[in-house]
Amino acid sequence: MLAAVFACAACGLVYELALVALGSYLVGNSVTQASIVLSVMVFAMGVGSLAAKPLQRRPVTAFALVEAALAVTGGLSVPALYAAFAWLDLYVPALVVVAFIVGALIGAEIPLLMTLLQRIRRQDAGSAVADLFAADYVGALVGGLAFPFLLLPVFGHIKGALVVGVVNAVAGIAVVLWLFRRQLERGVRAGLWAGMACVLAVLGATYALADGFEVTARQALYRDPIALAERTPYQEIVITRKVTLSGRADVRLFLNGDLQFSSVDEYRYHESLVHPALAGARGRVLVLGGGDGLALREVLRYRDVREVTLVELDPEMLRLARTYRDLADLNGHAFADPRVRTVEADAFSWLRGASRRYDAVIVDMPDPDDVSTAKLYSVEFYGLVERVLAPGGRMVVQSGSPYFAPRSFWCIEKSIRAAGLATVPYHVDVPSFGDWGFVLAAPGTARPPLTLASAAPPLRFLDSDVLRAATVFGKDLRHRDVDVNTLAHPRLVDYEDQEWRDA
């Protein structure tokens, strides 16, 4: 019986983590997702515990039915929410409903389990509670560790939840029915076994169809045909590909659903990002992010660049940039250049231990739609970058859209200034993004000139006239009174929730 408690507790925690992780992948902002899921589920557990009081008169049957419902609801929760996000645009209401149902069923387990334990061996309430919660908490530990280290890597999100549903059904129904089979009428016992078989059949059939469902649901989220989709421990990588009317291929990279570039106009973005930062000294260059290699391609066009260090968190992104044909062709096989050294690490942590100085630092990070990425746009992060800048060095940061998300843009600019750097904000038009902004920065109080190096290679988009115009902001885009983004107070995530992601 305690083994069943252990298994059910592990399954319950996996359901919670699966809902939190799915929201982080699909919507971003894991803090908000975790708060919604955990608060709703804990509240629902209390409701479920109260609702289970009348069921204690027939605890064996009630517990088997609760576990059957929990196995189905928990196992199907991830595909159901994926469908709500992909086709119905009802993700948050569906999340609240699913979290409440799962939480209520988990809450109903405790009083029923207590009653069943007392039927096996009469003991005082304190000892029974100690046994129950010891098994429950150890099971939660195992479930919590199994989710990121076993279920996600081996089965993936959808299949992992279904596998846990099967374990839940077997542990919660079969074990209990076997232990208490003599206390049940033959018809009730047969009905519960048949019910468990139906639960396993539903979960098994869904498991068999899961791959096709995931492909169909994922394609519904993207306008163009998906050429590659991979989920790594860090993010979901999707590459789409279509042929435009001009006959050119439009290859697009998405990370966690956010567009990173379109091959049709990415040169506008990467020229604007890289070349102003390389107008000064550029012997040693540091690229933070930019695992697709497109910013690296622009850096390597300067013959006097002696060394480039690229720091990327996700090794799978680096592998694709080297070996996936569309990406490797776009970045000009930049990673094969002997001047390039790659580091697989979190940029924030890596900078804390960095001791070398760099003439230019290019910060090409994903949009700050979560606390984990918002820290890469914080005052503390820019302080670490300032520490590795050589005298006279320059830093440039991709800063989002001053049109669609002006508060986010100016929050980044103000945070850079708060770290002790002089800034020059500028923006250009990138058709696949719209109006997109950057911040050029240098140590000290003198603003760095926004120019191109005399040795700059021929560029398709950027020239001195474009740069002069890039520093002019319309009345509706000019500086906003915003707070800086820090580790202790991640303001940028708040702004992103309101502006950036909707844009």
N, C-alpha and C positions, 0 to 999 in steps of 0.2 A: 504493500500500500504506500509506503514512504517512497519507494522507487517510482510509483506513478505520480506522486506529488512532485518529486524531483523533475521528471520528464515534462509534466504539465507546466511547471514554473519556467523551465528552459524555453518551452514553446511560447509561453506568454510574453517573455521578454524579447524573443526574436520578432514577434509580431510588432511590438512597439518600435524596435529599432528599424524594422523594414519600412514602417510608415514614415519615420523620421528621415531615413535615407532617401526614400523615393521623393519626398517633398524637396529635399536638398538638390537632387538631380534635376527635377522638373521645374521647380519654381525658384530655387536659390534661397539664400538666407536661412541657413540651418538653425540659427537661434530661434527664429520665428516658428519654423516647422516643429522643432523640438518642444517649444512652449505650448503650441496648440495641441500636439499629440499627447504629451505627458499630462497636461492639465485636464484635458477632456477625459483621458483614460482613468486617471486617478479619481476624478469626480464620479465617473461611471462605475468604477469598482465599488465605491460606497453605495451607489444606488443598487448595484447587483447584489451586494451582500444583504441589504434590507429585503430586496425582492425574493431572495432565496429562503427567507424564514418559513413561509408556508410549505416549501418543498421538502423540508426536513422530515415530514411525516413519511415520505417514501424516498429516502435519500439515494438508494442505489439506482433506481430508474431515473430520478431527476438528474443525478450526476452524469449518467450515461448520455442523457439527452443534451445536457449543457455542453459536454465535451464534443458531441457530434456537431452541435451548432457552432461551437468555437473552432473546430477543425475546418468546417466549411467556410465560415466567415473569415477566419484568419488566413487560411490557405488561398482563398480567392481575393483577398483584400488588395494585393498588389496589382493583379491584372485588372480588377474592377476600377481602381483609381487611375491606372494608366489609360483605360478606355475613357473615363470621365474627363481626363485632361486632353486626350487626343481628339475626341469627337464631340464632346458635349460642352466643353468649357465650363465645367462645374466642379473643378478639382477641390477647392476649399470646402464648399458645403458637403461634398461627398466624403472628404477626409474627416470632417467632424462627425458625420453619421457613422462611418465605419469605426472610427476610434471609440465612439460611445458604445456601439454594440459590442466590440471586442472587449472593452474595459468592463462593461456590465457582466459579460459572461465570465471573465476572469475573476471578478469580484464574487460571483455566485459560487465559485469553486470552494472558497475557504470554509464557509459554514457547513457545506455538504461534506467536505473532506473531514472536518472535525467530527461530524456525526458518524461517518464511516469508521474512522479510527477508534472511536469509543465503542463501536459494535465489535471490533476485533479484540480490543483489550480495554477494560474499564480502568481509568486512571484519573488522577485529579486534573483539574483544568490547566494548572500551570505546566505540568509535565506534557500534557497533550499539545498545548500551544508550542512548547519548546521543540518537541519532535517535529511538529508540522512546519514551523517556520525555519528550522534548521535545514530540512530537506528542500523547502521552498527557496531559501536564499542561496544554497549551494547550486541548485538547479538554475537559478537566475544567473549565477556566475558563469556556469558552463554555456548557457544560451548566449549570454553577452559576448563571450569570447568566440563561440562557434560562428556567429553571424559574420564578422569581418574576415576571419581567418580560414573558414571552411566553406560556409554556405555561399557567400558571394563569389569567391574565386572559382569554386567547383561547379556550382549550379547556376549562378546568376541570380538576379533579383526575383524574377517571376517564378522560376522553377524552385528556387530556394524556399520561398514561402509555401509552395505546394508540398515540398518534401516535409517541411515542418508540420503542415496540416495532417499529413499521413501519420507522422510520429505521434501527434496529438491524439488522433483518433484511436490508434492502437493502444497507447498508454492509458488514455482516459476511459475507453470503452471496454476493450478486450480484457485488460487486466482486472478491472473492477467486476465485470461480468463473470470472469472466471472465479474470482475470490468469493463472490456472493451468489453464485449460481443456484445454490440450494434455497436461497431466500426468495427466489422469484418463481412465479408461476411459469409453466412451460410456454404458454402463449406469449407472455411478456418477454421471456428470455429469447424466444425465437424472433420476436419483432425487433428487439434491440440488436441482435446479431444481424438481422436483415438490414436494419438501419445503418449499422456500421459498414456493411458491404456496399450499400448505396453511396455512403460518404466516400469510401475508398475509390469507388468507380468514378464518381464525379471528379475527384482530385486527380485520379490517374488519367482520365480522358483529357482533362485540362492540361496536364503535364505533357501529354502526347501532342497537343495542339499549340503548346506554348511558343515554340520557335516561330511558327507561321503567324501567330497572333502578334508577337513582338515586332516582327518585320512589318506587318501591315499597320500596326499602331504607330510605329516610328515613322513610317513613310507619310502618314497623315499629318505629321508635324512639320514636314519639309515640302517646299514647293517643287523642288527638282528631284529627279531620281537619285536614290542613295547608292553610291558606289562602294562605300566602306562604312562600317559601324563597329566600334569596339568600345567596351567599357573597361577601363583600367581601375586600379585602386584609387586613382585621383580624380578621374573625370570620364565623361562619355565623349568619345571622339567620333564625329560623323563627317564624312566627305561626300558631297553631292556633285553630280556632273551632268551637264546637258550641253547640247550644241545650239548656239545662238543662230539667229537668222543670217548673220554674217558668215557663218560657217566655223566660227571659233568656238572652242570648248570653254564653257564657264564652269570652272572648278571652284567649289566653295568649301571652306573648313568651318565647322561648328564645334565648339567646346561647351558641353552642358547646355546645348541649345542656342548658344550665343554665336553669332556670325563673327569669324575672325578675319576673313578676307574673301574676296571674289577675284579670280584670276583675271577678270576683264579689266579691273581698275585698281588692283592692289598696288601697282607701281606708284600711284598718286599718294597713297598712305605711306608706303615705305620710303619713298624719296623724301617726303616731308618730315618723317620721323628721324631719318638717319643723317642726311647731309648737312643740316644746320649744326648739328652737334660735332661734326667733323671738320668744321671750318677753321678750328684752331689746331693745336697739337693732336696727333692721332696715332702715334707710334704703338701705343698699347691701348686696346679698346676692350671694354667689358659690356656684354649684352646680358641683361637679366630678363628671362623669359624668351619669347621669340623662338620657341622650339621648332617652328616650321621652317626656319632657316632663311626666310625672305629678307629680314633685316640684316642678317649675316651676309647675304649676297651683296647688298648695297655697300656694306663696310669693306668687303674684300675687293671692291672695284678700285680702291686706292692702293697704289703700289707701295707707298711709303708706310702702310700699316704693317707692322712687324709681327704683331701677336694679337689674337682675339680669343677671349675667354667667354664662353656662353654657358650660363647657369640655367638649367631647366629641371623642373621638379619631376616630370613624367618621362621615364626612359622610353616608354612606348611611343611618345610623340617624336622623340629623337630617332627612334628606329624607323618610323614611317617617313620622316623627313629624309632619311638616307636611302630608303629602299622602295618606297611607294612611288611608282613612276611619275604620276602627275605632280606630286610634291617635289620630288628630286629634280624634275625638269624645270619647275618654277624657280626653285632656289639655286639653279645652276650647279647642282652637286657641290654646294658650298662646303659641306662637312668633309669633303675629301681634300680640301686645301690644307697643306701642312702647317699653315699659320694658326689653324683653329684648334682650340682645346675645349672640350665639353666637360661640364661638371653636372652630375645628377644630384641635385640637392634643392632644398627649400632656400630661396634667395635670401630671406630674412636671416635664417640661421647661418647660412654660409657667410654672409657679410659680417656677422658678429666675430667670426674667426679669421676674416681676411686681413692680410698684412701688406699686400702689394698695392701700389698706387697705379691708377689708370688715367690716361689723358682724356678719355671720353667714356661716359657710361650711358648706355641706351636702355631705358626701362620700357619693355614692350610686354606688359602683363595683361592677363584677361581682365575684363570689367570687374569692378569691386562689388559683386552682388552677394557677398557673404563675408562673415567675419574673417575667415581664413585668407581671403583675397584683399579685404579692406585693410589688413595690416600692412600690405605692400604699397599702400597709398597713405601711410601715416607719417606724422612728424618724426617718429622714432626711426622709421625705415629710411627716410631721406637724410636723417642725421648719420646713419650708418653709411649711406652712399657718399655723403660729403667727406667722411673720414677717409675713404679710399680714393678720392679725387686728387690727382696730382696738382701742384700749383698751376693755375691757369687752365685747369681742366674744365670740361663742360658735361652737363647731364641733360638728357631730354627724356620726357615722360609722356606717353600717350595718355590723354586726359579726358577722353569721351567727347560728347557733343555739347558745345556751348549753346546750341539752339534747342535741342530736345531735353537736355539736362543741365541747365545753366548753373544751378546751385552745386551740383556735383563737380562741374568743371572748375568753378571758382573756389570750391573747397580744396581741391587738389592744389591749385595754384597758391592759395594762402598757406596750406600745410607745408609746401616746399619753402616758402619764405620764412615760416616759423622755425624751420630747421637751420636757418642762417645762410640761405642762398639768395642771390638776386635772380629775379625771374623775368622772362619775356614770354607772355602767352601769345599764341597765334593759332590760326585755324584755316583749313582749306576745305574744298568740296571734294568728297569721295562719293561718287554716285551710289554705290551699294550701301554706304553708311549714312549719307547725307552730310551735313556740315560737321566736320570733325576737328577736335582741338588737340593741341600739344602745349607743353611748357618747356622752354629752354631755360636752363639755370646754370649758375656758376658761383663759386664761393666768393664771399665779400659783399660789398654794397654796390659795385658797378654792374649795371645790367649788361650782359653779353650782347654784342651786336648780332642781329639775325641776318647772316650773310651766307654765301657759299664760298668754299675755298677756291683759290685761283687754280688749284690742281684738280678741281672737281671733274669727274668724268661727264660725258654728254648725258643729259637727263631728258626724259620724255615730257615731264610736266613742270618741274620746279625750275625757276630762274629768279633773277633779282626782282623783276616786276611782281611776280607772284608773291614773293616774300614780303615786299613792301605792303601789298594789299592784305596779306595774311594777318598783319598786326592791327588792322582796323576792324573794330567791332561795332555793329549797329547799335542804336540806342536800346533795343530790346535784348541785346546780348552782353551789355557791359557789366562791369564788376558788381557782384552781389555781396551783401553783408552776410557772411556765413561764418560758422565756427570752424576751427581746424579739426582735422581727423587725427585722433590719437588712439593708442592701444587701449587705454582706460575708458575712452569715450568714443566709440567708432561712429562718428557722425555720418560718415560717407555712406554707410549701409542704410541709414535712415533716409538720406536723400535719394539713394538709388531705388529704394522701395517705391518712392513716390514718383520718380521721374525716369530714371535710366532704363529700367526694364520695360516699362510701358512703351518707351520710345523704340 
